[in-house]
Amino acid sequence: MSRRVALFLLAFGAWSWIIWITFVKNLWGSDNSWAPDGSPTAFFVVHLVLAIVSFVLGTIIGVIGWRGLKAKRKEKTTEKVDA
């Protein structure tokens, strides 16, 4: 994996967390999220599941990017030692 791809994946993972944290905060405060009796609506449940899946996928993608960067650094260190 190239350094550019690894950085992109890491940035995508971080961006996912920033966006979805904001989304969940807005979801929590929305009038559409709660029934008059205080229970969550189907709208809330569906969107919360979507956010959780996005957190998980963003984390996985970010970890892949982080590991790609670490591998590139290790590769450069190995090249210097071998030279």
DSSP file with accessible surface (Angstrom, degrees, kcal/mol):
  #  RESIDUE AA STRUCTURE BP1 BP2  ACC     N-H-->O    O-->H-N    N-H-->O    O-->H-N    TCO  KAPPA ALPHA  PHI   PSI    X-CA   Y-CA   Z-CA
    1    1 A M              0   0  112      0, 0.0     2,-0.0     0, 0.0    71,-0.0   0.000 360.0 360.0 360.0 135.3    0.0    0.0    0.0
    2    2 A S     >  -     0   0   54      1,-0.1     4,-2.4     4,-0.0     5,-0.2  -0.318 360.0-115.4 -75.7 161.2    1.4    3.4   -0.9
    3    3 A R  H  > S+     0   0  122      1,-0.2     4,-2.6     2,-0.2     5,-0.2   0.892 116.6  55.6 -61.9 -38.6    1.8    6.1    1.7
    4    4 A R  H  > S+     0   0  208      2,-0.2     4,-2.2     1,-0.2    -1,-0.2   0.922 109.0  45.7 -62.9 -43.9   -0.8    8.2   -0.1
    5    5 A V  H  > S+     0   0   67      2,-0.2     4,-2.7     1,-0.2     5,-0.2   0.925 112.3  51.6 -65.7 -42.9   -3.4    5.5    0.1
    6    6 A A  H  X S+     0   0    0     -4,-2.4     4,-2.4     1,-0.2    -2,-0.2   0.920 110.9  47.7 -61.2 -43.3   -2.6    4.8    3.8
    7    7 A L  H  X S+     0   0   74     -4,-2.6     4,-2.8     2,-0.2    -1,-0.2   0.900 110.9  52.0 -64.6 -39.4   -3.0    8.5    4.6
    8    8 A F  H  X S+     0   0  138     -4,-2.2     4,-2.7    -5,-0.2    -2,-0.2   0.934 110.8  47.0 -61.5 -46.3   -6.3    8.6    2.7
    9    9 A L  H  X S+     0   0   38     -4,-2.7     4,-2.3     2,-0.2    -2,-0.2   0.913 113.3  48.7 -63.8 -41.2   -7.6    5.7    4.6
   10   10 A L  H  X S+     0   0   53     -4,-2.4     4,-2.2    -5,-0.2    -2,-0.2   0.933 113.1  47.2 -63.9 -44.6   -6.5    7.1    7.9
   11   11 A A  H  X S+     0   0   59     -4,-2.8     4,-2.9     1,-0.2    -2,-0.2   0.903 110.6  53.0 -64.2 -38.9   -8.1   10.5    7.1
   12   12 A F  H  X S+     0   0   83     -4,-2.7     4,-2.5    -5,-0.2    -1,-0.2   0.914 108.6  50.0 -62.9 -42.3  -11.3    8.8    6.0
   13   13 A G  H  X S+     0   0    4     -4,-2.3     4,-1.7     2,-0.2    -2,-0.2   0.926 113.4  45.2 -61.9 -44.3  -11.5    7.0    9.3
   14   14 A A  H  X S+     0   0   55     -4,-2.2     4,-2.3     1,-0.2    -2,-0.2   0.926 112.3  51.8 -65.4 -43.3  -11.0   10.2   11.3
   15   15 A W  H  X S+     0   0  157     -4,-2.9     4,-2.8     1,-0.2     5,-0.3   0.904 106.0  55.4 -60.3 -41.4  -13.5   12.0    9.1
   16   16 A S  H  X S+     0   0   11     -4,-2.5     4,-2.6     1,-0.2     5,-0.3   0.916 108.6  47.6 -58.5 -44.2  -16.1    9.3    9.6
   17   17 A W  H  X S+     0   0  104     -4,-1.7     4,-2.2     2,-0.2     5,-0.3   0.927 112.7  48.2 -64.5 -43.7  -15.8    9.7   13.4
   18   18 A I  H  X S+     0   0  100     -4,-2.3     4,-1.7     1,-0.2    -2,-0.2   0.950 116.1  43.1 -62.1 -48.1  -16.1   13.5   13.2
   19   19 A I  H  X S+     0   0   66     -4,-2.8     4,-2.3     1,-0.2    -2,-0.2   0.931 116.4  45.7 -64.7 -46.6  -19.1   13.4   10.9
   20   20 A W  H  X S+     0   0   49     -4,-2.6     4,-2.6    -5,-0.3    -1,-0.2   0.825 108.2  55.6 -75.2 -28.0  -21.0   10.6   12.7
   21   21 A I  H  X S+     0   0   69     -4,-2.2     4,-2.3    -5,-0.3    -1,-0.2   0.947 111.3  46.0 -64.0 -44.6  -20.4   12.1   16.2
   22   22 A T  H  X S+     0   0   70     -4,-1.7     4,-2.3    -5,-0.3    -2,-0.2   0.922 112.2  51.6 -61.6 -42.5  -22.0   15.3   15.0
   23   23 A F  H  X S+     0   0   67     -4,-2.3     4,-2.8     1,-0.2    -2,-0.2   0.924 109.5  48.5 -61.1 -45.5  -24.8   13.3   13.4
   24   24 A V  H  X S+     0   0   35     -4,-2.6     4,-2.9     2,-0.2    -1,-0.2   0.902 109.8  52.5 -65.4 -39.3  -25.6   11.3   16.6
   25   25 A K  H  X S+     0   0  149     -4,-2.3     4,-1.5     1,-0.2    -1,-0.2   0.931 113.7  43.5 -59.4 -44.9  -25.6   14.6   18.7
   26   26 A N  H  X S+     0   0  110     -4,-2.3     4,-0.7     2,-0.2    -2,-0.2   0.881 113.2  52.1 -67.5 -37.8  -28.1   16.1   16.2
   27   27 A L  H >< S+     0   0    8     -4,-2.8     3,-1.0     1,-0.2     6,-0.2   0.926 107.0  53.0 -62.4 -44.6  -30.1   12.8   16.1
   28   28 A W  H 3< S+     0   0  155     -4,-2.9    -1,-0.2     1,-0.3    -2,-0.2   0.875 113.0  43.7 -60.4 -37.6  -30.3   12.7   19.9
   29   29 A G  H 3< S+     0   0   61     -4,-1.5    -1,-0.3    -5,-0.2    -2,-0.2   0.511  89.8 112.9 -88.3  -2.5  -31.7   16.3   20.1
   30   30 A S    X<  -     0   0   32     -3,-1.0     3,-1.1    -4,-0.7     4,-0.4  -0.430  66.0-139.7 -75.0 141.9  -34.2   15.9   17.2
   31   31 A D  G >  S+     0   0  149      1,-0.2     3,-0.6     2,-0.2    -1,-0.1   0.762 103.6  62.5 -67.2 -25.0  -37.9   15.9   17.9
   32   32 A N  G 3  S+     0   0  106      1,-0.2    12,-0.4    11,-0.1    11,-0.3   0.621  93.6  65.0 -73.9 -13.8  -38.3   13.1   15.4
   33   33 A S  G <  S+     0   0    0     -3,-1.1     8,-2.3    -6,-0.2     2,-0.4   0.694  98.3  52.5 -83.7 -21.1  -36.2   10.8   17.5
   34   34 A W  B <  S-A   40   0A  76     -3,-0.6    -1,-0.1    -4,-0.4     5,-0.1  -0.957  71.2-137.1-127.5 133.4  -38.4   10.5   20.5
   35   35 A A    >   -     0   0   29      4,-3.2     3,-2.5    -2,-0.4     6,-0.0  -0.368  40.7 -99.3 -74.3 162.6  -42.1    9.6   20.9
   36   36 A P  T 3  S+     0   0  146      0, 0.0    -1,-0.1     0, 0.0    -2,-0.0   0.814 125.1  57.0 -56.5 -27.9  -44.3   11.7   23.3
   37   37 A D  T 3  S-     0   0  128      2,-0.1    -2,-0.0     1,-0.1    -3,-0.0   0.459 122.4-106.3 -83.7   0.4  -43.9    9.0   25.9
   38   38 A G  S <  S+     0   0   49     -3,-2.5    -1,-0.1     1,-0.3     3,-0.1   0.398  77.9 130.1  94.3  -3.3  -40.1    9.4   25.8
   39   39 A S        -     0   0   47      1,-0.1    -4,-3.2    -5,-0.1    -1,-0.3  -0.507  66.0 -97.4 -82.9 154.2  -39.3    6.1   23.9
   40   40 A P  B     -A   34   0A  65      0, 0.0    -6,-0.2     0, 0.0     2,-0.1  -0.429  37.4-132.0 -70.4 144.6  -37.1    6.1   20.8
   41   41 A T     >  -     0   0   35     -8,-2.3     4,-2.3    -2,-0.1     5,-0.2  -0.406  25.3-105.3 -87.4 170.0  -38.9    6.2   17.5
   42   42 A A  H  > S+     0   0   77      1,-0.2     4,-2.8     2,-0.2     5,-0.3   0.878 122.7  59.5 -61.8 -36.5  -38.1    3.9   14.5
   43   43 A F  H  > S+     0   0   81    -11,-0.3     4,-2.1     1,-0.2    -1,-0.2   0.930 107.5  45.4 -55.5 -47.4  -36.4    6.9   12.9
   44   44 A F  H  > S+     0   0   12    -12,-0.4     4,-2.5     2,-0.2     5,-0.2   0.939 113.5  48.3 -63.7 -47.8  -34.0    7.1   15.9
   45   45 A V  H  X S+     0   0   71     -4,-2.3     4,-2.5     2,-0.2     5,-0.2   0.935 112.6  47.5 -62.5 -46.8  -33.3    3.4   15.9
   46   46 A V  H  X S+     0   0   93     -4,-2.8     4,-2.3     1,-0.2    -1,-0.2   0.936 115.9  44.3 -61.3 -45.9  -32.6    3.1   12.2
   47   47 A H  H  X S+     0   0   51     -4,-2.1     4,-2.3    -5,-0.3    -1,-0.2   0.843 111.4  53.2 -72.5 -30.9  -30.3    6.1   12.2
   48   48 A L  H  X S+     0   0   52     -4,-2.5     4,-2.6    -5,-0.2    -1,-0.2   0.925 109.3  48.9 -67.7 -41.8  -28.5    5.0   15.3
   49   49 A V  H  X S+     0   0   82     -4,-2.5     4,-2.6    -5,-0.2     5,-0.2   0.932 110.6  51.4 -62.0 -43.2  -27.8    1.6   13.8
   50   50 A L  H  X S+     0   0   85     -4,-2.3     4,-2.2     1,-0.2    -2,-0.2   0.921 111.1  48.0 -58.5 -43.7  -26.5    3.4   10.6
   51   51 A A  H  X S+     0   0    0     -4,-2.3     4,-2.5     2,-0.2    -2,-0.2   0.918 110.7  50.4 -65.4 -42.1  -24.2    5.6   12.8
   52   52 A I  H  X S+     0   0   88     -4,-2.6     4,-2.4     2,-0.2    -2,-0.2   0.932 110.8  48.7 -63.4 -44.8  -22.9    2.6   14.7
   53   53 A V  H  X S+     0   0   72     -4,-2.6     4,-2.8     1,-0.2     5,-0.2   0.917 111.8  50.3 -60.7 -41.0  -22.1    0.7   11.5
   54   54 A S  H  X S+     0   0   23     -4,-2.2     4,-2.7    -5,-0.2    -2,-0.2   0.876 108.6  51.9 -66.9 -37.4  -20.4    3.8   10.2
   55   55 A F  H  X S+     0   0   36     -4,-2.5     4,-2.3     2,-0.2    -1,-0.2   0.933 112.3  46.5 -60.4 -45.9  -18.3    4.1   13.4
   56   56 A V  H  X S+     0   0   78     -4,-2.4     4,-2.6     2,-0.2    -2,-0.2   0.950 115.5  44.1 -63.9 -48.3  -17.2    0.5   13.1
   57   57 A L  H  X S+     0   0   94     -4,-2.8     4,-2.8     1,-0.2     5,-0.2   0.908 113.3  51.6 -65.1 -40.4  -16.4    0.8    9.4
   58   58 A G  H  X S+     0   0    1     -4,-2.7     4,-2.5    -5,-0.2    -1,-0.2   0.899 110.9  48.9 -62.1 -39.1  -14.6    4.1    9.9
   59   59 A T  H  X S+     0   0   58     -4,-2.3     4,-2.7    -5,-0.2    -2,-0.2   0.938 111.9  47.9 -65.4 -46.1  -12.6    2.5   12.7
   60   60 A I  H  X S+     0   0   87     -4,-2.6     4,-2.3     1,-0.2    -2,-0.2   0.936 113.8  47.0 -61.0 -46.2  -11.6   -0.5   10.5
   61   61 A I  H  X S+     0   0   47     -4,-2.8     4,-2.3     1,-0.2    -1,-0.2   0.916 112.7  49.9 -63.7 -41.9  -10.7    1.7    7.6
   62   62 A G  H  X S+     0   0    9     -4,-2.5     4,-2.7    -5,-0.2    -1,-0.2   0.904 109.7  50.8 -63.4 -40.7   -8.6    4.0    9.9
   63   63 A V  H  X S+     0   0   61     -4,-2.7     4,-2.9     2,-0.2     5,-0.2   0.909 108.7  51.7 -64.7 -40.8   -6.8    1.1   11.4
   64   64 A I  H  X S+     0   0   80     -4,-2.3     4,-2.1     1,-0.2    -2,-0.2   0.933 111.8  47.3 -60.7 -44.1   -5.9   -0.3    8.0
   65   65 A G  H  X S+     0   0    0     -4,-2.3     4,-2.3     2,-0.2    -2,-0.2   0.920 111.8  50.0 -62.5 -43.5   -4.5    3.1    7.1
   66   66 A W  H  X S+     0   0  120     -4,-2.7     4,-2.5     1,-0.2    -2,-0.2   0.929 111.7  47.9 -61.1 -45.3   -2.6    3.3   10.3
   67   67 A R  H  X S+     0   0  174     -4,-2.9     4,-2.4     1,-0.2    -1,-0.2   0.868 109.3  54.2 -64.9 -35.7   -1.1   -0.1    9.8
   68   68 A G  H  X S+     0   0    9     -4,-2.1     4,-2.0    -5,-0.2    -1,-0.2   0.914 109.5  47.2 -63.8 -41.4   -0.2    0.9    6.2
   69   69 A L  H  X S+     0   0    5     -4,-2.3     4,-2.4     2,-0.2    -2,-0.2   0.920 111.8  50.3 -65.3 -42.8    1.7    3.9    7.5
   70   70 A K  H  X S+     0   0  110     -4,-2.5     4,-2.5     1,-0.2    -2,-0.2   0.906 109.8  50.9 -62.3 -39.7    3.5    1.9   10.1
   71   71 A A  H  X S+     0   0   56     -4,-2.4     4,-2.5     1,-0.2    -1,-0.2   0.897 109.5  50.6 -65.1 -39.1    4.5   -0.7    7.5
   72   72 A K  H  X S+     0   0   53     -4,-2.0     4,-2.3     2,-0.2    -1,-0.2   0.908 111.1  48.3 -64.7 -42.6    5.8    2.1    5.2
   73   73 A R  H  X S+     0   0  129     -4,-2.4     4,-2.3     2,-0.2    -2,-0.2   0.921 112.8  48.1 -62.2 -43.7    7.9    3.5    8.1
   74   74 A K  H  X S+     0   0  152     -4,-2.5     4,-2.6     1,-0.2    -2,-0.2   0.900 110.0  53.2 -63.5 -39.2    9.2    0.0    9.0
   75   75 A E  H  X S+     0   0   90     -4,-2.5     4,-2.1     2,-0.2    -2,-0.2   0.919 110.0  47.3 -62.1 -43.1   10.0   -0.5    5.3
   76   76 A K  H  X S+     0   0  112     -4,-2.3     4,-2.0     2,-0.2    -2,-0.2   0.897 111.7  50.7 -66.3 -39.7   12.0    2.7    5.2
   77   77 A T  H  X S+     0   0   86     -4,-2.3     4,-2.0     1,-0.2    -2,-0.2   0.919 110.3  49.6 -63.9 -42.0   13.9    1.9    8.4
   78   78 A T  H  X S+     0   0   66     -4,-2.6     4,-2.4     1,-0.2    -2,-0.2   0.899 108.5  53.0 -63.7 -40.0   14.8   -1.6    7.0
   79   79 A E  H  X S+     0   0  113     -4,-2.1     4,-1.4     1,-0.2    -1,-0.2   0.900 109.1  49.5 -62.7 -39.9   16.0    0.0    3.8
   80   80 A K  H  < S+     0   0  169     -4,-2.0    -1,-0.2     1,-0.2    -2,-0.2   0.899 111.8  48.0 -66.9 -39.1   18.3    2.4    5.7
   81   81 A V  H  < S+     0   0  112     -4,-2.0    -2,-0.2     1,-0.2    -1,-0.2   0.900 112.3  49.1 -68.2 -40.2   19.7   -0.5    7.8
   82   82 A D  H  <        0   0  126     -4,-2.4    -1,-0.2    -5,-0.2    -2,-0.2   0.781 360.0 360.0 -70.6 -26.4   20.4   -2.7    4.7
   83   83 A A     <        0   0  118     -4,-1.4    -3,-0.1    -5,-0.2    -4,-0.0   0.106 360.0 360.0 -72.9 360.0   22.1    0.2    2.9
